[in-house]
Amino acid sequence: MMAETQGKKNNATNHGFPSKPPRHYTEYNLFFQLEREYILQKIFDVKPQVKHTDDIFDTMKSTYSGPPLPKRYDDLILMKDWYIPGNRKRRKHKK
């Protein structure tokens, strides 16, 4: 019964329309993500776990249309979709 109530609640808030696409990251969001990876990889020596080399970000690939990264971040290992909003898993909120 509780699952039925939650399903109705979600439909009521969307009014039958599909959900909005995620907003683009701002310059600050992109800077913050790059700085976080820089601190983790350079200062704390945490290496990201990448299963395939295809999962690593490369500015030369045709799917990337943004500007080149600053020299400070050239040697960071980033996931291929780090700059695309909506790819992160949301954390569960507990009451």
C-alpha positions in Angstrom: 0.0 0.0 0.0 2.8 2.4 0.8 4.4 1.8 -2.7 1.1 2.8 -4.3 1.0 6.0 -2.3 4.5 6.9 -3.3 3.8 6.2 -7.0 0.7 8.5 -6.9 2.7 11.2 -5.2 5.4 11.2 -7.9 2.8 11.5 -10.6 1.0 14.3 -8.8 4.2 16.4 -8.5 5.0 16.0 -12.2 1.4 16.5 -13.4 1.9 13.8 -16.0 4.9 15.6 -17.7 8.3 14.0 -18.0 11.0 15.3 -15.6 13.2 18.2 -16.6 16.6 17.4 -18.1 19.5 18.2 -15.7 20.9 21.7 -15.8 24.4 22.3 -17.2 27.2 22.7 -14.7 28.3 26.2 -13.9 31.9 27.3 -14.2 32.3 27.0 -10.5 30.9 23.5 -10.4 33.4 22.4 -13.1 36.2 24.1 -11.2 35.2 22.5 -8.0 35.0 19.0 -9.5 38.5 19.5 -11.1 40.0 20.8 -7.8 38.5 17.9 -5.9 40.1 15.4 -8.2 43.3 17.3 -8.1 43.4 17.3 -4.3 42.5 13.6 -4.1 45.0 12.5 -6.8 47.9 14.8 -6.1 47.8 15.5 -2.4 46.2 12.4 -0.9 47.5 10.1 -3.7 44.1 8.5 -4.3 44.0 6.9 -7.7 40.6 6.4 -9.4 39.5 2.9 -10.2 39.0 2.7 -14.0 38.1 -0.7 -15.5 38.8 0.1 -19.2 41.0 2.7 -20.9 37.9 3.8 -22.9 36.4 5.1 -19.6 39.2 7.7 -19.2 38.5 11.3 -20.3 40.4 12.6 -23.4 39.9 16.1 -24.8 40.9 14.9 -28.2 37.9 12.5 -28.6 35.1 13.7 -30.9 32.4 13.4 -28.1 33.9 16.3 -26.1 33.0 19.8 -27.3 34.3 21.9 -24.5 37.4 23.9 -24.1 40.8 22.4 -23.2 41.6 21.8 -19.6 44.0 24.1 -17.8 47.6 22.8 -17.6 47.3 22.2 -13.9 44.7 19.4 -14.6 46.4 17.8 -17.7 47.7 14.7 -15.9 44.5 14.0 -13.9 42.7 10.8 -14.5 39.0 11.7 -15.1 36.0 9.6 -16.0 35.0 10.1 -19.6 31.6 11.8 -18.6 32.8 13.9 -15.7 31.5 17.1 -17.2 28.0 15.8 -18.1 25.3 16.6 -15.5 23.0 13.9 -14.2 25.5 11.0 -14.3 26.1 10.8 -10.6 24.2 8.5 -8.3 22.1 10.4 -5.8 22.6 9.5 -2.2 19.6 8.1 -0.3 18.1 10.4 2.3 17.2 8.7 5.5 14.7 10.0 8.1 
